[in-house]
Amino acid sequence: MTALRRTRSAAPTLRLEKAFSAQGHRFVAGCDEVGRGALAGPVSVGIVVLDLEAVRGLRGVRDSKLLTAAERETLVPLIRRWCVASGVGHASAAEIDALGLMSALQSAGSRAMATVRASVSPDVVVLDGNHDWLSPRPSGPAGTGGDCAVGRDAEDFMAPVHTLVKADLTCLSVAAASVLAKVERDGLMVSLAANHPSFGWDVNKGYATAGHRAAIDAAGPNEYHRRTWRLGSRDRPAGPILERG
């Protein structure tokens, strides 16, 4: 893993992605996650692969949190036509509870990468953040800290991963990946809300709003909640408290 220095730009560009051409790379993937800080639903990972020999800019793409729902929905077909491959993978609340958040993120990323690799194998990946949770780690015996994520196969992931803090603000491929992941995850939460309306997932998308916590207090968590986390507003079990994102 290589950490990259953040560049400043008013809008995401292809500056960083195109810099990889000098290293002999042609297919560069941007990767981002959504749902890390939610109380319910999956973590979702988006990957967008660009062909540096042909790609041009795409107007309107920003980090998904800076766009309205309508703007994100409009961008999805444009992004899918713009890139040479894309994929979104998910890891369920049950997997987060069983594996831990980082391993669940890697499982979701592995699923997104499998979709991408059906069309093209990226030469390099730019990952938002300062920690490489995407690259597979060697398996180890139970209880030794070895990797136990579902669906992981180190031989299926050979591209080096470069991390960059706030890459979703500066790198166009990463911003595009965040849009795809956000739209797909939001759609899943809206679908789940139809059968579980008391939690308001069609509005809060599983995040820790006061109304969501109050609903958990009243009804208790269900199978889509991350039960190892602090959920309700009272008598919360020990577990991670993460920022909404």
For each residue, the residues with C-beta under 8 A, 3 or more apart:
1: 132 135 160 161 162 163
2: 160 162 163
3: 130 162 163 164
4: 16 126 162 163 164
5:
6: 164 165 166 167 170
7: 15 16 170
8: 170
9: 12 13 15 169 170
10:
11: 62
12: 9 61 62 63 168 169 170 171 172 174 175
13: 9 16 57 170 171 172
14: 17 18 50 55 56 57 171 172 173
15: 7 9 18 19 170
16: 4 7 13 19 20 126 164 167 170 171
17: 14 20 28 30 50 52 55 126 171 172 173
18: 14 15 21 52
19: 15 16 22 23
20: 16 17 23 25 28 52 123 124
21: 18 24 25 26 52
22: 19
23: 19 20 124
24: 21 123
25: 20 21 28 52 123 124
26: 21 51 52 53 123
27: 49 50 51 52 84 120 121 122 123 124
28: 17 20 25 49 50 52 122 123 124 125 126 173
29: 47 48 49 50 116 122 124 125 126 159 173 177
30: 17 47 48 50 125 126 167 171 172 173 174 175 176 177
31: 45 46 47 48 109 112 125 126 127 128 134 161 174 177
32: 45 46 64 127 128 167 168 174 175 177 178 181
33: 36 43 44 45 46 105 108 109 128 181
34: 43 44 46 64 178 181 182 185 245
35: 38 41 42 43 44 185 206
36: 33 43 101 105 242 245
37: 207 208 242 243 244 245
38: 35 41 43 205 206 207 208 226 244
39: 206 207 208 212 213 216 225 226 229 231
40: 93 189 199 201 206 212 221 224 225 226
41: 35 38 93 185 188 189 192 201 205 206 224
42: 35 90 91 92 93 95 96 108 185 188
43: 33 34 35 36 38 90 91 96 101 104 105 108
44: 33 34 35 88 89 90 108 181 182 184 185 188
45: 31 32 33 88 89 90 105 108 109 111 112 134 181
46: 31 32 33 34 86 87 88 112 176 177 178 179 180 181 182 184
47: 29 30 31 85 86 87 88 89 109 112 113 115 116 122 125 177
48: 29 30 31 79 83 85 86 173 174 176 177 180
49: 27 28 29 83 84 85 86 116 119 120 122 173
50: 14 17 27 28 29 30 55 83 84 173
51: 26 27 54 55 84 120
52: 17 18 20 21 25 26 27 28 55
53: 26
54: 51
55: 14 17 50 51 52 82 83
56: 14
57: 13 14 172
58: 61 78 79 82 172 176
59:
60: 71 74 75 78
61: 12 58 75 79 172 175 176 179
62: 11 12 66 67 169 175
63: 12 66 67 168 169 175 178
64: 32 34 67 72 168 175 178 179 181 182 183
65: 178 182 245
66: 62 63
67: 62 63 64 71 72 75 179
68: 71 72
69: 72 73 186
70: 73 74
71: 60 67 68 74 75
72: 64 67 68 69 75 76 179 182 183
73: 69 70 76 183
74: 60 70 71 77 78
75: 60 61 67 71 72 78 79 176 179
76: 72 73 79 80 179 180 183
77: 74 80 81
78: 58 60 74 75 81 82
79: 48 58 61 75 76 82 83 86 176 179 180
80: 76 77 83 86 180
81: 77 78
82: 55 58 78 79 176
83: 48 49 50 55 79 80 86 173 176
84: 27 49 50 51 119 120
85: 47 48 49 115 116 117 118 119 120
86: 46 47 48 49 79 80 83 115 116 176 177 180
87: 46 47 111 112 113 114 115 116
88: 44 45 46 47 112 115 180 181 184 185
89: 44 45 47 107 108 109 110 111 112 113 114 115
90: 42 43 44 45 108 111 184 185 188
91: 42 43 95 96 99 104 105 107 108 111 150
92: 42 95 96 224
93: 40 41 42 96 97 223 224 225 226 227
94: 97 98 223
95: 42 91 92 98 99 104 107 150
96: 42 43 91 92 93 99 100 101 104 226 228
97: 93 94 226 227 228
98: 94 95
99: 91 95 96 103 104 107 148 149 150
100: 96 103 104
101: 36 43 96 104 105 240
102: 105 106 131 133
103: 99 100 106 107 147 148 149
104: 43 91 95 96 99 100 101 107 108 149
105: 33 36 43 45 91 101 102 108 109 133 134
106: 102 103 109 110 133 134 135 136 137 147 149 152
107: 89 91 95 99 103 104 110 111 149 150 151 152
108: 33 42 43 44 45 89 90 91 104 105 111 112
109: 31 33 45 47 89 105 106 112 113 133 134
110: 89 106 107 113 114 136 149 151 152 153 156 157
111: 45 87 89 90 91 107 108 114 115 151
112: 31 45 46 47 87 88 89 108 109 115 116
113: 47 87 89 109 110 116 117 134 156 157
114: 87 89 110 111 117 118 151 156
115: 47 85 86 87 88 89 111 112 118
116: 29 47 49 85 86 87 112 113 119 120 122
117: 85 113 114 120 121 156
118: 85 114 115
119: 49 84 85 116
120: 27 49 51 84 85 116 117
121: 27 117 158 159
122: 27 28 29 47 49 116 125 159
123: 20 24 25 26 27 28 159
124: 20 23 25 27 28 29 159 160 161 162
125: 28 29 30 31 47 122 134 159 160 161 162
126: 4 16 17 28 29 30 31 162 164 167 171 173 174
127: 31 32 132 133 134 161 162 163 164 167 174
128: 31 32 33 163 164 165 166 167 168 174 178
129: 133 163 164 165 167
130: 3 163 165
131: 102 163
132: 1 127 135 161 163
133: 102 105 106 109 127 129
134: 31 45 105 106 109 113 125 127 157 161
135: 1 106 132 157 161
136: 106 110 147 152 153 154 157
137: 106 146 147 154
138: 146 147 154
139: 146 147 148 152
140: 144 145 146 147
141: 144 146
142: 146 148
143:
144: 140 141
145: 140
146: 137 138 139 140 141 142
147: 103 106 136 137 138 139 140 152
148: 99 103 139 142
149: 99 103 104 106 107 110 152
150: 91 95 99 107
151: 107 110 111 114
152: 106 107 110 136 139 147 149
153: 110 136 156 157
154: 136 137 138 157
155: 158
156: 110 113 114 117 153
157: 110 113 134 135 136 153 154
158: 121 155
159: 29 121 122 123 124 125
160: 1 2 124 125
161: 1 31 124 125 127 132 134 135
162: 1 2 3 4 124 125 126 127
163: 1 2 3 4 127 128 129 130 131 132 167
164: 3 4 6 16 126 127 128 129 167 170 171 174
165: 6 128 129 130
166: 6 128 169 170
167: 6 16 30 32 126 127 128 129 163 164 170 171 174
168: 12 32 63 64 128 171 174 175 178
169: 9 12 62 63 166 175
170: 6 7 8 9 12 13 15 16 164 166 167 174
171: 12 13 14 16 17 30 126 164 167 168 174 175
172: 12 13 14 17 30 57 58 61 175 176
173: 14 17 28 29 30 48 49 50 83 126 176 177
174: 12 30 31 32 48 126 127 128 164 167 168 170 171 177 178
175: 12 30 32 61 62 63 64 168 169 171 172 178 179
176: 30 46 48 58 61 75 79 82 83 86 172 173 179 180
177: 29 30 31 32 46 47 48 86 173 174 180 181
178: 32 34 46 63 64 65 128 168 174 175 181 182
179: 46 61 64 67 72 75 76 79 175 176 182 183
180: 46 48 76 79 80 86 88 176 177 183 184
181: 32 33 34 44 45 46 64 88 177 178 184 185
182: 34 44 46 64 65 72 178 179 185 186
183: 64 72 73 76 179 180 186 187
184: 44 46 88 90 180 181 187 188
185: 34 35 41 42 44 88 90 181 182 188 189 205
186: 69 182 183 189 190 205
187: 183 184 190 191
188: 41 42 44 90 184 185 191 192
189: 40 41 185 186 192 193 201 202 205 206
190: 186 187 193 194 201 202 205
191: 187 188 194
192: 41 188 189 195 196 201 224
193: 189 190 196 197 199 200 201 202
194: 190 191 197 202
195: 192
196: 192 193 199 201 222 224
197: 193 194 200 202
198: 215 218 219
199: 40 193 196 204 206 212 215 216 219 222
200: 193 197 203 204 209 211 212 215
201: 40 41 189 190 192 193 196 204 205 206 212
202: 189 190 193 194 197
203: 200 209
204: 199 200 201 207 209 211 212
205: 38 41 185 186 189 190 201
206: 35 38 39 40 41 189 199 201 212 224
207: 37 38 39 204 212 244
208: 37 38 39 212 213 244
209: 200 203 204 212 213
210: 213 214 233
211: 200 204 214 215
212: 39 40 199 200 201 204 206 207 208 209 215 216
213: 39 208 209 210 216 217 231 232 233
214: 210 211 217 218 232 233
215: 198 199 200 211 212 218 219
216: 39 199 212 213 219 220 221 225 231 232 233
217: 213 214 232 233 234
218: 198 214 215
219: 198 199 215 216 222
220: 216
221: 40 216 225 227 231 232
222: 196 199 219 225
223: 93 94
224: 40 41 92 93 192 196 206
225: 39 40 93 216 221 222 229 231
226: 38 39 40 93 96 97 229 231 239
227: 93 97 221 231 237
228: 96 97 237 239 240
229: 39 225 226 237 239 240 241
230: 236 237 238 239 240 241
231: 39 213 216 221 225 226 227 236 237 239
232: 213 214 216 217 221 235 236
233: 210 213 214 216 217 236
234: 217
235: 232
236: 230 231 232 233 239
237: 227 228 229 230 231
238: 230
239: 226 228 229 230 231 236
240: 101 228 229 230
241: 229 230
242: 36 37 245
243: 37
244: 37 38 207 208
245: 34 36 37 65 242
